[in-house]
Amino acid sequence: MDLHGVTALEPAGRVLDGAVPPLAGDVWLAGGTWLFSEPQPGARRLLDLGGLGWEPVVLDDDGDLRVAATCTVQQLTAWTGAPPLVAQCADAFLAGWKVQGVATVGGNLVTALPAAPMVSLLAALDGVAELWTPPAAPGAEPARRHLPVAELVTGDRTTALAPGELVREVVVPRAHLAARTAFRRATLTPLGRSASLVVGRLDAPEHGGQLVVTVTAATRAPLQLRWPSPSSLAEQGGPDAAAAAVDAAVDGSQPRRTWHDDVHGHPAWRRAMALAQVREVVRELLA
Ligand SMILES: Cc1cc2nc3c(=O)[nH]c(=O)nc-3n(C[C@H](O)[C@H](O)[C@H](O)COP(=O)(O)OP(=O)(O)OC[C@H]3O[C@@H](n4cnc5c(N)ncnc54)[C@H](O)[C@@H]3O)c2cc1C
């Protein structure tokens, strides 16, 4: 794809350290696997994140996982400490290994397709994104704020990013990395895009013991429901109660509460698949 409106390519570091001012029409360039696949009518200058040299995957002193926005899907899956959920979500990409070698975690979050596997993964683990706004003057630091990944994505291809804002990294708490998870995914065709992807997470008792169900792909943005403990859900009725709670939450009031509708699945079918998957993941985690 030729991006006809683009007239300049700038290393992103020069904008992030204030040496070059941000401009209208700036677009962050990560792996380019989405950016170069569609017309980008508003794009005037590409800010290349490639040379920033951010460490892709780091376990910090608290044992929390820090995934750089520029970490490729392949680098994340190759990380030796990765829990099984990482590979399960990477396998949910319609894209093969060639694309996964350059597609980045940050690019996947910001593209914000309902079937974005890194959204499914990092929302389910309650990852928190650090967002940077480039400074207006040389030598100043970027302004920083933090947002849960489940809130960063607000709808089909929409995010809570302000214009010019950048995803720097996502932090996953150690406790959630160690949690038990259950994964279910449905596609309309054997190699199709995810039409419903449900992850259940059960934290260890010493980490609070909460049970979290995250629905993606079936809804336009991540939908999460939480129970303080498996026993609290069991008292309400267990897997059927969890499915009923998800069904009641999808009331059409906002994108994350709306069944998604596109060529990859009718909303009624997505609803049926998602509710069955919710029952299954809860049953698996309660067993
Ligand atoms: C064959 C094929 C199959 C695909 N299958 C899937 C799929 O199943 N699911 C899916 O979700 N996607 C899929 N994609 C789309 C795309 O490959 C992924 O979403 C990928 O993760 C995008 O990452 P990237 O690094 O290439 O982003 P880019 O294409 O470089 O950028 C994507 C968007 O994110 C912005 N961006 C990138 N990084 C940042 C950042 N750190 N901060 C702020 N904004 C940023 C860019 O400005 C741009 O708007 C597929 C693509 C192909 C070619």
The ligand as an ORCA input file, in Angstrom:
! r2SCAN-3c Opt
* xyz 0 1
  C      -2.390    -11.547      7.192
  C      -2.732    -10.688      8.385
  C      -3.519    -11.207      9.393
  C      -3.863    -10.420     10.515
  N      -4.601    -10.983     11.507
  C      -4.963    -10.233     12.580
  C      -5.751    -10.800     13.636
  O      -6.136    -11.966     13.604
  N      -6.107     -9.994     14.657
  C      -5.692     -8.691     14.709
  O      -6.022     -8.001     15.675
  N      -4.936     -8.156     13.750
  C      -4.563     -8.877     12.680
  N      -3.818     -8.317     11.679
  C      -3.516     -6.874     11.754
  C      -2.124     -6.534     12.324
  O      -1.137     -7.396     11.801
  C      -2.037     -6.636     13.859
  O      -3.074     -5.906     14.475
  C      -0.683     -6.196     14.387
  O      -0.526     -6.564     15.720
  C      -0.432     -4.695     14.247
  O       0.832     -4.405     14.788
  P       1.944     -3.560     14.005
  O       3.129     -3.489     14.889
  O       2.195     -4.085     12.647
  O       1.207     -2.147     13.947
  P       1.244     -1.027     12.794
  O       0.637     -1.539     11.551
  O       2.608     -0.435     12.705
  O       0.288      0.051     13.498
  C      -1.076     -0.225     13.704
  C      -1.755      0.995     14.334
  O      -1.306      1.157     15.671
  C      -0.648      2.425     15.841
  N       0.455      2.143     16.768
  C       1.397      1.181     16.634
  N       2.158      1.123     17.741
  C       1.695      2.091     18.573
  C       2.060      2.520     19.882
  N       3.054      1.946     20.579
  N       1.372      3.536     20.456
  C       0.341      4.138     19.783
  N      -0.061      3.760     18.551
  C       0.611      2.748     17.964
  C      -0.242      2.869     14.450
  O      -0.134      4.271     14.344
  C      -1.404      2.316     13.637
  O      -2.527      3.154     13.757
  C      -3.436     -9.067     10.587
  C      -2.630     -8.543      9.553
  C      -2.290     -9.338      8.473
  C      -1.424     -8.739      7.408
*
